[in-house]
Amino acid sequence: MRSVSPSRWREAQAHELDFWRNWRDLAPYRDVDLDAYWRGEIPKFGLTPEFFAGRTVLDVGCGPVGLIHFLPQASRRIRFDPLLHEYQNKLPSPGFSVAGAGEQLPLVSNLSDITICFNALDHMRDPAAALSEIARVLRPGGTLLLMIHTFPAWTMPLLAIDRLHPHHWTHSGFLDRVARTFRVVRSHRERRVFPMSLAERLKPSGWKYTAAGFVLATTYVVAENT
Ligand SMILES: C[S@@+](CC[C@H](N)C(=O)[O-])C[C@H]1O[C@@H](n2cnc3c(N)ncnc32)[C@H](O)[C@@H]1O
């Protein structure tokens, strides 16, 4: 898992900001009910909402509308993202808001009971450094919840065209990397399907979601900090 240059990361982040400025106009996201969406993601980790009750939860790479905003049962919530100050339409703070990069978390060690890193590690400059930092800030025995998009090995040479993501993994490559820092408790992969009508798929703006639907998977990992 190599790191990318600061300029490559800044390029990806510019695309990221652009995405979040326009996401409600994009066909797959136009009608997303965020509350229902996040309620549907928690069982994919084999968990129920009660798992978060009374816990300190940190969301690294939370984005403007991440899972951390939908966990009122947690006792303490910390949202963390380098673009936090740039996001115009972000949800109100769920507790603590910290802007910065996951490669160097400005947080004390053993702080969180649960750390979420959802669809964010492949956006980072140095994912290996971020995993080490996440391990430092998560208490021993604490739980890391990871979600990442994964691809078949044959697509890897083609994915350099994806400027939004500096990194791409296969499902097994990702699990191997996580297992170097954490104990993987559970993982599963499912096809990524974009909810769009056929008419939307046939538009020039829809082709990439249709193509991605053939190769893209979503990998969910529950890991324990040892
Ligand atoms: C696709 S968004 C996911 C947001 C949110 N987790 C969600 O699922 O809605 C990826 C997020 O990762 C953040 N990110 C990029 N580089 C990062 C880094 N080095 N450390 C922490 N977060 C980073 C981006 O700013 C962006 O908000």
PDBQT file of the ligand as one rigid body, heavy atoms in Angstrom, charges set to zero:
ROOT
HETATM    1  C1  LIG A 301     -16.289   9.300  -0.251  1.00  0.00    +0.000 C 
HETATM    2  S1  LIG A 301     -16.107  10.381   1.101  1.00  0.00    +0.000 S 
HETATM    3  C2  LIG A 301     -16.882   9.438   2.355  1.00  0.00    +0.000 C 
HETATM    4  C3  LIG A 301     -17.522  10.291   3.391  1.00  0.00    +0.000 C 
HETATM    5  C4  LIG A 301     -18.341   9.523   4.445  1.00  0.00    +0.000 C 
HETATM    6  N1  LIG A 301     -17.527   8.585   5.190  1.00  0.00    +0.000 N 
HETATM    7  C5  LIG A 301     -19.518   8.842   3.805  1.00  0.00    +0.000 C 
HETATM    8  O1  LIG A 301     -19.474   7.619   3.638  1.00  0.00    +0.000 OA
HETATM    9  O2  LIG A 301     -20.479   9.546   3.470  1.00  0.00    +0.000 OA
HETATM   10  C6  LIG A 301     -14.381  10.282   1.498  1.00  0.00    +0.000 C 
HETATM   11  C7  LIG A 301     -13.945  11.227   2.588  1.00  0.00    +0.000 C 
HETATM   12  O3  LIG A 301     -12.590  10.927   2.950  1.00  0.00    +0.000 OA
HETATM   13  C8  LIG A 301     -11.975  12.143   3.301  1.00  0.00    +0.000 C 
HETATM   14  N2  LIG A 301     -10.515  12.032   3.275  1.00  0.00    +0.000 N 
HETATM   15  C9  LIG A 301      -9.679  12.167   2.216  1.00  0.00    +0.000 A 
HETATM   16  N3  LIG A 301      -8.409  12.096   2.619  1.00  0.00    +0.000 NA
HETATM   17  C10 LIG A 301      -8.427  11.914   3.945  1.00  0.00    +0.000 A 
HETATM   18  C11 LIG A 301      -7.406  11.786   4.944  1.00  0.00    +0.000 A 
HETATM   19  N4  LIG A 301      -6.113  11.836   4.616  1.00  0.00    +0.000 N 
HETATM   20  N5  LIG A 301      -7.785  11.612   6.222  1.00  0.00    +0.000 NA
HETATM   21  C12 LIG A 301      -9.095  11.544   6.560  1.00  0.00    +0.000 A 
HETATM   22  N6  LIG A 301     -10.100  11.664   5.665  1.00  0.00    +0.000 NA
HETATM   23  C13 LIG A 301      -9.773  11.852   4.366  1.00  0.00    +0.000 A 
HETATM   24  C14 LIG A 301     -12.508  13.111   2.247  1.00  0.00    +0.000 C 
HETATM   25  O4  LIG A 301     -12.294  14.452   2.621  1.00  0.00    +0.000 OA
HETATM   26  C15 LIG A 301     -13.970  12.687   2.178  1.00  0.00    +0.000 C 
HETATM   27  O5  LIG A 301     -14.772  13.446   3.032  1.00  0.00    +0.000 OA
ENDROOT
TORSDOF 0
